[in-house]
Amino acid sequence: MPERVRAGIVGASGYIGGELLRLLLGHPHVEVAAATSARLAGRSVDTAHPNLRGVTDLTFVSPETLEPVDVLFAAAPHTQTMARMPEFLGLAGLVVDLSADFRLRDPAVFARYYGAPHTAPDLLGGFACGLPELYRKELTDADRISVPGCMATAAILALAPAAAAGLIEPDVVVDARTGSSGSGATAGPANTHAERSGALRVFAPAGHRHEAEIAQATGLAVRMTATGVEAVRGVQVLCHVRLTGGAGERDLWRAYRERYADEPFVRLVARRRGPHRLPDPKILAGANFCDVGFAVDGRGGATLVAALDNLVKGGAGGAVQSLNVRRGWPERTGLAFPGLHPV
């Protein structure tokens, strides 16, 4: 029986923090030792996460009182984690960061996309990317892990096999849509029900932050747009590409089957008929799967499609999967929930 590790969660009152709690409380090799929240310190975790009623008697603790643990999950807002990272590294042998602060290797690129200088540029090169499908080898001995963004995860998994096989031209357009939970638990007035319900809001018509992550991971020249939809959970990306030479549907099938044949959380979904022909995030709520598919237009182009739950495979689930890889545990451990249908 593998030893249990003690875990701490910084920023545990947010949506990603709640998903980390849900997954780790059911993980057979993890004991959640601390869940921090400056706003809710001293109150039960089910104050913020009512789905955990009766599951745990944990209470939130102040971030300042956090004690050493084996693994620390940092789910603080973007641009806030980098200032505290030296402290976090002193508290745990393994730190898994779910903010954007250590995803990009170039501090100038970070400043361009996040509008603030990086205050710990010397640490940028020391984080393995928390995407096992591409970086499993690096994760096996990593002590610092940075989990990619939700839309970036979907787009990278959609593009990587075709790009690696040389089947697509380097210029791609990523059109993403995301549910309201992607804005976080403390989203502003633009994300109230009255404003969000029924809306298809193009909140990033060009230059979405995740395009830098996608370009870094795939080597492609990426242009990205993002639209907020009425769903609560879920991300779907459509990657519009031009095929190289005489590449076609059979070549795409071969590349994706070879690349993802043994991946526990990537499923190929590209059918010619039926209601679920291409990846749809609706059936992935709560699951750690990323469904990937494609359609060829017969004119030298193709649309590569991916869908996932932004809070699970696009966040907390990706973090737990990376922990499993790092500790040598089966990757499905604590992540077996398959999603629901119908919902």
Protein Blocks (a to p, Z undefined) as FASTA:
>chain_A
ZZddddddehklbmklmmmmmmmmmpckbccfbdcdfklgoiafklmmmmlgokaccdcd
dfklpccdfbdcdfbdehklmmmmmmmmmmpfbdcdfbfklmpfblklmmmmnopacfbl
mlmmmpccfbfklmmmmmmmccbdcdddfklmmmmmmmmmmmmnopacfbdcddddddfk
lnojkbcfklgmklmgopacdfblghpaklmmmmmmnopacdddddddfbfbdcdddddd
ddehjbcfklmmmmmmmmmmmgckbccdddfbdjklbccfklmgoiabdcdddddehnop
acddddddfklmmmmmmmmmmmmmmnopafkgoplbgbjadZZ
